[in-house]
C-alpha cells in the first residue's frame, strides 16, 4: 500500500495532522493500536448513559485564538471553568492555593496583600531552583508543601518532590486573591457533544483512511509513504535502541451512582494525603449532562501500564537526547506530541504544535488559517 502521509496515533496530534494533510490534498492513512480515535481524550457513554472520559478527565483551556478557532470548525462548545478542592485533614480547600485556602487553613482574615506577606514570611528561599521541592518551598514554605504537594507528588510520580525537575511543580500556580478556578485561560470550554464527536468530524475528510487496532510495527514493512507523522513513544519507534524511557501510568476506577445527582461539589477533588488514589472526578460537572444518576472516576497512579506522563528527571532527558539525535537523522519522519517528544503537553499545545508542523511540512500558510 502507498500513501502520501502515514500517521501513527489518532489522538490530538494525529487527528489534527490527518485533517491538515488531507486539506493539503494528500492521501492519508491514520492508524491507532486502540479500537477508537481520540487517544486519551476519548469519551463515551457508560452503560447508564452518562458521558465519561475513559482515560481520566480532559479539561480544555487555551489562550490561543488560532487553536480555539480551528477546533470550533468541528464542535460547538459549552462554557466550563474547572474548580478543584483538596482534602487536607478532613477539610476541603481550594487548589491552587489561594487567599481562601490560607485563611481557612490557618484561621486568618488576610486580604490579598496580607496573603502575599504571609507567603513571603513562610517561604524558604532556594537559589538555584532545580527541583520541584525547590519550587514549592521557595513559594509557600514547608507546611503548605507537606499538606498539599508532597504526598500528592509521591503518589502521582512514585518520587519525592526533591527527585523531580522544577517544571512539574511550576505548572501549579499559587494565588494571593480569591480566584478559585484551576485555569485562568481566556478560552475555557468543553466540546458540547464530547471529544469523540469532535474527532469523528475532523476525520470525515474523503482523503483520510482510518485503521484502528493497527500496530505500526506490523505495518511499517508493507506500507510506503512520502511523510510519516509519528505520535507514539519515541523509544518504541527506534525499537528501544538506547533503552526504555520511563513513563508514569494510571489505573482508572469508574463508578456509577444510581439516584445520586451530585457526588461532590466541584469537578475534581484531590486527596494528597489519604487513600491510594490521587483524585476523584465527577463527569456531570464537566459535561453539563442532565441525568438522575452520576458517574465518577478514581485515579490510581502506577509504574506499569500505558504511558501517560513522561517523567522529568535529568537522567531521562539524557536518554531522550540520544533518541533525538536518531530522530533528526530520519528522512521525512516527524515526531509530534507528548510521547514522541517526551514532553508534558496540554491539549491546546499539542494542537498548536501540530498546526505549525503541518504548515511547515507542506509549505502552506493557509493550513494555519
HUZIMO-V29536 format. One record per residue. N is the residue number from 0. RES is the residue in three letters. OMEGA is omega in degrees with one decimal (999 if undefined). Layout:
# HUZIMO-V29536
N/RES/OMEGA + N/RES/OMEGA
This chain:
# HUZIMO-V29536
0/UNK/176.7 + 1/UNK/176.2 + 2/UNK/174.0 + 3/UNK/-174.1 + 4/UNK/170.1 + 5/UNK/179.5 + 6/UNK/-179.1 + 7/UNK/179.7 + 8/UNK/-174.8 + 9/UNK/171.7 + 10/UNK/-176.9 + 11/UNK/-177.6 + 12/UNK/-177.8 + 13/UNK/-178.3 + 14/UNK/178.7 + 15/UNK/-179.0 + 16/UNK/175.7 + 17/UNK/-178.3 + 18/UNK/-179.9 + 19/UNK/177.9 + 20/UNK/179.2 + 21/UNK/178.9 + 22/UNK/175.2 + 23/UNK/176.4 + 24/UNK/-177.6 + 25/UNK/171.6 + 26/UNK/-170.2 + 27/UNK/166.9 + 28/UNK/179.2 + 29/UNK/-178.7 + 30/UNK/174.3 + 31/UNK/-179.1 + 32/UNK/175.3 + 33/UNK/-178.0 + 34/UNK/179.5 + 35/UNK/173.1 + 36/UNK/174.6 + 37/UNK/-179.2 + 38/UNK/-178.9 + 39/UNK/177.1 + 40/UNK/-179.3 + 41/UNK/173.4 + 42/UNK/-173.6 + 43/UNK/173.2 + 44/UNK/175.5 + 45/UNK/-174.2 + 46/UNK/179.1 + 47/UNK/174.4 + 48/UNK/177.8 + 49/UNK/178.4 + 50/UNK/-178.4 + 51/UNK/174.7 + 52/UNK/-173.8 + 53/UNK/-173.5 + 54/UNK/177.7 + 55/UNK/-171.8 + 56/UNK/174.6 + 57/UNK/-175.1 + 58/UNK/-176.5 + 59/UNK/177.0 + 60/UNK/179.7 + 61/UNK/169.0 + 62/UNK/-175.9 + 63/UNK/175.1 + 64/UNK/178.0 + 65/UNK/-178.4 + 66/UNK/-177.9 + 67/UNK/178.9 + 68/UNK/-180.0 + 69/UNK/-177.7 + 70/UNK/-179.9 + 71/UNK/173.7 + 72/UNK/-171.1 + 73/UNK/179.8 + 74/UNK/161.9 + 75/UNK/-174.1 + 76/UNK/166.4 + 77/UNK/-179.4 + 78/UNK/177.7 + 79/UNK/174.5 + 80/UNK/-174.0 + 81/UNK/175.2 + 82/UNK/-175.5 + 83/UNK/172.1 + 84/UNK/175.2 + 85/UNK/179.1 + 86/UNK/178.3 + 87/UNK/-179.1 + 88/UNK/174.5 + 89/UNK/-179.8 + 90/UNK/-179.1 + 91/UNK/-179.2 + 92/UNK/176.9 + 93/UNK/173.0 + 94/UNK/4.8 + 95/UNK/178.6 + 96/UNK/178.3 + 97/UNK/-178.3 + 98/UNK/179.7 + 99/UNK/179.5 + 100/UNK/-176.7 + 101/UNK/-177.4 + 102/UNK/-179.1 + 103/UNK/-177.3 + 104/UNK/-174.0 + 105/UNK/178.7 + 106/UNK/-177.6 + 107/UNK/177.4 + 108/UNK/-174.4 + 109/UNK/170.7 + 110/UNK/-174.8 + 111/UNK/178.7 + 112/UNK/179.1 + 113/UNK/177.9 + 114/UNK/177.3 + 115/UNK/178.1 + 116/UNK/177.5 + 117/UNK/178.8 + 118/UNK/-179.6 + 119/UNK/-178.3 + 120/UNK/-173.2 + 121/UNK/-175.8 + 122/UNK/174.9 + 123/UNK/-175.0 + 124/UNK/178.3 + 125/UNK/178.6 + 126/UNK/6.5 + 127/UNK/175.2 + 128/UNK/-176.8 + 129/UNK/-174.9 + 130/UNK/175.7 + 131/UNK/175.2 + 132/UNK/176.8 + 133/UNK/-178.5 + 134/UNK/-174.1 + 135/UNK/179.9 + 136/UNK/178.9 + 137/UNK/-175.7 + 138/UNK/-170.9 + 139/UNK/176.4 + 140/UNK/-168.2 + 141/UNK/-174.9 + 142/UNK/177.9 + 143/UNK/176.1 + 144/UNK/-176.9 + 145/UNK/-177.7 + 146/UNK/-170.5 + 147/UNK/-169.7 + 148/UNK/-167.7 + 149/UNK/-178.9 + 150/UNK/179.2 + 151/UNK/-179.7 + 152/UNK/-178.9 + 153/UNK/176.7 + 154/UNK/-173.9 + 155/UNK/-171.7 + 156/UNK/-174.4 + 157/UNK/-177.6 + 158/UNK/173.3 + 159/UNK/176.6 + 160/UNK/-177.2 + 161/UNK/-178.1 + 162/UNK/-178.2 + 163/UNK/177.1 + 164/UNK/-174.8 + 165/UNK/-173.5 + 166/UNK/-178.4 + 167/UNK/-178.5 + 168/UNK/-179.0 + 169/UNK/178.9 + 170/UNK/-176.6 + 171/UNK/-177.8 + 172/UNK/171.1 + 173/UNK/-173.7 + 174/UNK/175.8 + 175/UNK/179.3 + 176/UNK/-176.7 + 177/UNK/178.4 + 178/UNK/-176.5 + 179/UNK/175.4 + 180/UNK/-180.0 + 181/UNK/178.3 + 182/UNK/178.8 + 183/UNK/-178.7 + 184/UNK/-179.5 + 185/UNK/-179.9 + 186/UNK/178.0 + 187/UNK/-177.1 + 188/UNK/176.6 + 189/UNK/176.0 + 190/UNK/-171.0 + 191/UNK/179.5 + 192/UNK/179.1 + 193/UNK/-177.8 + 194/UNK/-174.8 + 195/UNK/177.1 + 196/UNK/179.3 + 197/UNK/178.5 + 198/UNK/179.8 + 199/UNK/-179.9 + 200/UNK/178.8 + 201/UNK/-171.6 + 202/UNK/-179.1 + 203/UNK/-177.5 + 204/UNK/-177.8 + 205/UNK/178.9 + 206/UNK/-174.7 + 207/UNK/170.6 + 208/UNK/-178.1 + 209/UNK/173.6 + 210/UNK/-179.8 + 211/UNK/-175.3 + 212/UNK/-175.5 + 213/UNK/-178.8 + 214/UNK/-177.3 + 215/UNK/-179.0 + 216/UNK/-179.7 + 217/UNK/-176.0 + 218/UNK/-166.5 + 219/UNK/178.2 + 220/UNK/-179.0 + 221/UNK/175.6 + 222/UNK/174.3 + 223/UNK/-174.4 + 224/UNK/172.4 + 225/UNK/179.4 + 226/UNK/177.1 + 227/UNK/169.9 + 228/UNK/-174.8 + 229/UNK/-177.2 + 230/UNK/178.0 + 231/UNK/179.5 + 232/UNK/-176.1 + 233/UNK/179.7 + 234/UNK/178.4 + 235/UNK/178.3 + 236/UNK/-178.2 + 237/UNK/175.2 + 238/UNK/172.5 + 239/UNK/-177.2 + 240/UNK/179.5 + 241/UNK/-178.3 + 242/UNK/-177.6 + 243/UNK/169.7 + 244/UNK/-177.4 + 245/UNK/176.1 + 246/UNK/170.8 + 247/UNK/-178.6 + 248/UNK/-179.0 + 249/UNK/168.1 + 250/UNK/-176.0 + 251/UNK/177.6 + 252/UNK/-179.2 + 253/UNK/179.8 + 254/UNK/175.3 + 255/UNK/177.9 + 256/UNK/-179.4 + 257/UNK/175.3 + 258/UNK/178.1 + 259/UNK/-177.9 + 260/UNK/178.8 + 261/UNK/177.7 + 262/UNK/-178.9 + 263/UNK/-169.8 + 264/UNK/179.5 + 265/UNK/-176.3 + 266/UNK/-175.9 + 267/UNK/173.2 + 268/UNK/178.3 + 269/UNK/176.9 + 270/UNK/-174.2 + 271/UNK/-172.1 + 272/UNK/-176.6 + 273/UNK/174.3 + 274/UNK/177.0 + 275/UNK/178.0 + 276/UNK/-179.4 + 277/UNK/-174.2 + 278/UNK/173.4 + 279/UNK/175.9 + 280/UNK/176.3 + 281/UNK/-166.8 + 282/UNK/-178.3 + 283/UNK/174.9 + 284/UNK/-175.6 + 285/UNK/-171.7 + 286/UNK/-175.6 + 287/UNK/-176.0 + 288/UNK/175.3 + 289/UNK/-175.1 + 290/UNK/-179.0 + 291/UNK/177.0 + 292/UNK/177.9 + 293/UNK/178.7 + 294/UNK/-179.7 + 295/UNK/173.0 + 296/UNK/172.4 + 297/UNK/-178.2 + 298/UNK/179.2 + 299/UNK/177.0 + 300/UNK/179.3 + 301/UNK/-176.4 + 302/UNK/-175.4 + 303/UNK/178.2 + 304/UNK/179.7 + 305/UNK/179.9 + 306/UNK/178.0 + 307/UNK/-173.9 + 308/UNK/168.0 + 309/UNK/-176.8 + 310/UNK/-173.6 + 311/UNK/174.9 + 312/UNK/-175.8 + 313/UNK/-178.4 + 314/UNK/177.1 + 315/UNK/177.9 + 316/UNK/177.5 + 317/UNK/175.3 + 318/UNK/178.1 + 319/UNK/-179.8 + 320/UNK/-179.6 + 321/UNK/175.5 + 322/UNK/178.5 + 323/UNK/176.1 + 324/UNK/177.7 + 325/UNK/-177.3 + 326/UNK/-179.1 + 327/UNK/-179.2 + 328/UNK/-179.8 + 329/UNK/178.7 + 330/UNK/174.2 + 331/UNK/174.0 + 332/UNK/-176.1 + 333/UNK/-176.8 + 334/UNK/-170.0 + 335/UNK/172.3 + 336/UNK/-172.7 + 337/UNK/-176.6 + 338/UNK/-177.2 + 339/UNK/179.7 + 340/UNK/-180.0 + 341/UNK/-174.9 + 342/UNK/178.0 + 343/UNK/177.5 + 344/UNK/162.8 + 345/UNK/-178.0 + 346/UNK/-178.1 + 347/UNK/177.1 + 348/UNK/176.9 + 349/UNK/179.9 + 350/UNK/-179.6 + 351/UNK/179.8 + 352/UNK/-179.0 + 353/UNK/176.2 + 354/UNK/-179.3 + 355/UNK/179.0 + 356/UNK/177.7 + 357/UNK/179.4 + 358/UNK/-178.6 + 359/UNK/-176.2 + 360/UNK/-175.1 + 361/UNK/177.2 + 362/UNK/-174.7 + 363/UNK/-178.5 + 364/UNK/179.2 + 365/UNK/179.1 + 366/UNK/173.3 + 367/UNK/-175.3 + 368/UNK/999
